[in-house]
C-alpha cells in the first residue's frame, strides 16, 4: 500500500512538473508562434494550480461528508486530480506537436472536469467551495452544495453535447460560460434559500 502511494504521488508530481515546464518553456519563451496554443498552455497551468490549492485547503480543513469519510474523500479527490493532471499533460503535448489543433479538445477537458467534480462535490461540505455569507447557515449550506454539484454536473453534460455539434470557434466560449454560471448561480440559490428560511 505504501509503495502504491509513492508511485501515485510520483506520477502526480511528474505530471504537474511537466505541465509547468511546458507552459514556461513553450509559452513564456514564445517558442510556439500560435498565441492560441500558448494561451491553452497557460490556462492548463492556472487550472492545475487551482486544483492543488483546493486539495491543500481540503487536507487542512475539517470538512464533513454526507456519505463518505474524509479519508476516502481525500483519496478520491487525489485520484481525480491525478487523472486530470495526466490528461492535461497529454493534451498539452498534443497541441505542442500539432497532433490536435481543434479547441474542442481543450473545451471538452473542462466540461468533463465539471461532470466528474460536480458529482463528487455534492457529497462534501462546502467550507472551501463558497464564500457567500448565506451559506453560514448549515441547512442552507448543505442544500446549496447539493444543488451546486448537480448543477455543475448537468452543465458539463449540456456543454459536451453543444461542443460536439457546434463549430469549434465557439466551443471555448461555451465551456467558459457554463463554468462561470455553475460557479456563480449557486450563490444566488443560497441567497434564495436564506431569504426563504429567515424572511
Backbone torsions as a table, in degrees:
resi	resn	phi	psi	omega
1	UNK	NA	-40.9	179.4
2	UNK	-65.8	-41.9	178.2
3	UNK	-62.7	-38.7	178.7
4	UNK	-62.7	-42.8	179.9
5	UNK	-63.5	-40.2	179.3
6	UNK	-64.2	-42.6	179.8
7	UNK	-63.3	-45.8	-179.2
8	UNK	-64.1	-42.1	179.0
9	UNK	-65.3	-37.2	178.8
10	UNK	-64.9	-45.0	178.0
11	UNK	-60.2	-43.8	-179.4
12	UNK	-60.5	-45.7	-179.0
13	UNK	-66.4	-46.1	-179.2
14	UNK	-61.2	-41.9	-179.3
15	UNK	-61.8	-43.7	-177.5
16	UNK	-74.2	-33.1	173.9
17	UNK	-64.8	-40.0	178.0
18	UNK	-62.6	-42.1	178.8
19	UNK	-62.0	-46.3	179.7
20	UNK	-64.8	-41.7	-179.0
21	UNK	-63.9	-42.3	178.3
22	UNK	-61.3	-43.4	-178.9
23	UNK	-63.4	-46.6	-177.5
24	UNK	-69.7	-48.4	-173.8
25	UNK	-69.9	-46.6	-175.8
26	UNK	-91.5	-31.6	-178.1
27	UNK	-88.8	-52.1	-176.2
28	UNK	-66.5	-40.1	-179.0
29	UNK	-90.3	7.4	174.1
30	UNK	54.8	41.4	177.6
31	UNK	-78.4	-12.4	175.5
32	UNK	-111.6	115.5	-177.1
33	UNK	-67.6	-20.9	-178.6
34	UNK	-76.5	109.2	-178.9
35	UNK	-63.2	-28.9	179.8
36	UNK	-64.8	-44.1	178.7
37	UNK	-67.1	-39.6	177.7
38	UNK	-60.4	-40.5	177.8
39	UNK	-64.6	-38.9	178.3
40	UNK	-63.3	-43.0	178.7
41	UNK	-59.9	-45.2	179.6
42	UNK	-65.8	-38.7	179.5
43	UNK	-62.9	-40.4	178.0
44	UNK	-62.3	-40.9	179.9
45	UNK	-64.1	-46.2	179.1
46	UNK	-62.1	-39.9	179.8
47	UNK	-65.3	-42.3	179.4
48	UNK	-64.6	-39.7	178.5
49	UNK	-62.4	-38.1	177.7
50	UNK	-64.5	-36.9	176.1
51	UNK	-61.3	-47.6	-175.3
52	UNK	-65.8	-42.0	179.4
53	UNK	-66.5	-37.3	178.4
54	UNK	-67.4	-41.3	178.5
55	UNK	-63.0	-44.1	178.9
56	UNK	-61.9	-41.9	179.3
57	UNK	-64.5	-42.1	178.8
58	UNK	-65.6	-38.7	-178.8
59	UNK	-64.7	-24.7	-177.1
60	UNK	-107.5	16.4	177.9
61	UNK	-118.5	170.9	179.9
62	UNK	-110.0	46.1	-179.0
63	UNK	-64.4	156.5	178.8
64	UNK	-108.1	161.6	175.7
65	UNK	-125.0	156.3	-177.7
66	UNK	-85.4	-32.4	-178.1
67	UNK	-142.8	5.7	175.8
68	UNK	-138.8	150.2	180.0
69	UNK	-79.4	169.7	-174.3
70	UNK	-62.7	-39.8	-178.6
71	UNK	-59.9	-46.3	179.1
72	UNK	-67.5	-36.3	178.7
73	UNK	-63.7	-43.2	179.8
74	UNK	-67.6	-37.6	178.4
75	UNK	-64.2	-43.8	179.0
76	UNK	-63.5	-42.6	-179.9
77	UNK	-64.0	-38.0	178.8
78	UNK	-63.8	-42.5	178.3
79	UNK	-63.4	-42.1	-179.6
80	UNK	-60.7	-48.0	-178.9
81	UNK	-64.6	-39.3	-179.1
82	UNK	-64.4	-44.9	-179.3
83	UNK	-63.3	-43.6	-179.6
84	UNK	-73.3	-26.9	174.6
85	UNK	-65.8	-45.5	177.7
86	UNK	-63.5	-39.8	178.6
87	UNK	-64.8	-41.6	179.9
88	UNK	-63.5	-42.9	178.8
89	UNK	-62.5	-44.3	-180.0
90	UNK	-62.9	-43.3	-179.9
91	UNK	-66.7	-40.4	175.3
92	UNK	-54.5	-50.9	-177.0
93	UNK	-63.5	-35.6	179.2
94	UNK	-69.3	-35.9	175.7
95	UNK	-69.6	-41.7	-179.6
96	UNK	-60.9	-41.0	-177.9
97	UNK	-92.7	10.3	176.2
98	UNK	59.3	28.3	174.3
99	UNK	-72.4	-37.5	172.8
100	UNK	-126.6	150.1	178.5
101	UNK	-133.2	-18.8	-178.4
102	UNK	-68.7	138.6	177.1
103	UNK	-71.8	-10.4	-178.7
104	UNK	-63.8	-32.6	178.5
105	UNK	-66.5	-42.2	179.3
106	UNK	-63.5	-46.3	180.0
107	UNK	-66.0	-39.4	-178.3
108	UNK	-64.5	-33.8	177.8
109	UNK	-56.7	-49.2	-178.9
110	UNK	-68.3	-36.6	-179.2
111	UNK	-69.5	-40.1	176.8
112	UNK	-66.7	-35.9	174.0
113	UNK	-58.1	-42.5	179.3
114	UNK	-63.3	-40.0	-179.7
115	UNK	-64.3	-48.1	-176.8
116	UNK	-67.7	-49.9	-176.5
117	UNK	-74.5	-27.7	176.2
118	UNK	-61.0	-42.5	178.0
119	UNK	-66.8	-38.9	-178.0
120	UNK	-72.7	-41.3	-174.5
121	UNK	-66.1	-22.1	179.9
122	UNK	-70.1	-8.6	-178.2
123	UNK	-101.8	-5.8	-176.5
124	UNK	-118.0	157.3	178.0
125	UNK	-73.1	136.1	-170.9
126	UNK	-86.8	37.1	-179.2
127	UNK	-54.7	-40.8	-176.9
128	UNK	-105.8	7.3	-174.7
129	UNK	-98.4	-13.6	-175.9
130	UNK	-150.3	150.3	179.1
131	UNK	-113.1	3.0	-176.9
132	UNK	-68.2	140.6	-179.6
133	UNK	-70.4	-21.7	-178.6
134	UNK	-68.2	-22.4	-178.3
135	UNK	-82.8	4.7	177.3
136	UNK	-67.8	-26.6	174.4
137	UNK	-75.8	130.3	-173.6
138	UNK	-61.6	-43.0	-178.0
139	UNK	-65.3	-44.6	178.4
140	UNK	-62.9	-40.7	-178.3
141	UNK	-62.5	-46.0	-177.7
142	UNK	-68.8	-41.2	178.6
143	UNK	-65.6	-39.2	179.2
144	UNK	-65.6	-39.1	180.0
145	UNK	-64.4	-43.2	178.3
146	UNK	-63.6	-43.2	178.6
147	UNK	-62.8	-44.1	-179.5
148	UNK	-59.7	-44.8	180.0
149	UNK	-62.0	-46.9	-179.2
150	UNK	-66.9	-40.6	-179.7
151	UNK	-64.0	-42.5	178.2
152	UNK	-65.1	-42.0	179.8
153	UNK	-58.7	-51.9	-176.9
154	UNK	-73.2	-28.8	174.7
155	UNK	-63.4	-40.2	178.0
156	UNK	-63.5	-42.2	179.5
157	UNK	-64.6	-46.0	178.0
158	UNK	-60.4	-41.5	179.8
159	UNK	-62.1	-43.1	179.6
160	UNK	-61.1	-41.1	179.4
161	UNK	-65.2	-44.8	-179.4
162	UNK	-64.8	-42.6	-179.8
163	UNK	-63.3	-34.5	-178.0
164	UNK	-68.8	-30.9	-173.2
165	UNK	-106.2	-17.7	-177.5
166	UNK	-97.2	162.4	179.5
167	UNK	-59.4	151.0	-174.7
168	UNK	-66.3	-26.2	-177.5
169	UNK	-70.5	-13.6	177.1
170	UNK	-105.3	-6.5	-175.0
171	UNK	-62.7	-40.5	-178.0
172	UNK	-68.2	-32.7	178.2
173	UNK	-71.3	-36.3	177.1
174	UNK	-62.9	-48.5	-179.9
175	UNK	-62.1	-43.1	-179.0
176	UNK	-64.6	-43.8	-179.8
177	UNK	-64.8	-44.4	-179.5
178	UNK	-66.1	-38.6	177.7
179	UNK	-63.5	-42.2	179.9
180	UNK	-66.1	-47.0	-178.6
181	UNK	-63.1	-40.9	-179.3
182	UNK	-67.8	-19.6	177.5
183	UNK	-87.1	-39.4	-174.2
184	UNK	-86.9	-41.8	-172.9
185	UNK	-58.1	-39.5	177.1
186	UNK	-58.7	-25.6	176.9
187	UNK	-65.0	-41.5	178.2
188	UNK	-68.8	-35.1	177.4
189	UNK	-65.0	-40.5	177.9
190	UNK	-62.8	-40.8	178.4
191	UNK	-63.0	-41.3	178.6
192	UNK	-62.2	-46.4	179.6
193	UNK	-63.3	-40.8	-177.9
194	UNK	-63.4	-46.1	-179.7
195	UNK	-69.0	-35.5	179.0
196	UNK	-64.7	-36.2	-176.9
197	UNK	-79.3	-37.4	-172.0
198	UNK	-111.3	0.9	179.6
199	UNK	-69.6	NA	NA
